[in-house]
């Protein structure tokens, strides 16, 4: 599968979630103090992401 979530630990010791397509990072989250919180973020994105509206602010 080309799309995947990746949990990494940054230099500050926080956990971040990256969403990747092949080897390209599409987006990254804020830092979380625990791996459980990072996993909760993934679950939230999976649950709420498909129904999220698109907001186009490019003309403002």
Secondary structure as UniProt FT lines:
FT   STRAND          3..9
FT   TURN            11..12
FT   STRAND          15..21
FT   TURN            22..23
FT   STRAND          24..28
FT   HELIX           35..48
FT   TURN            49..51
FT   TURN            58..59
//
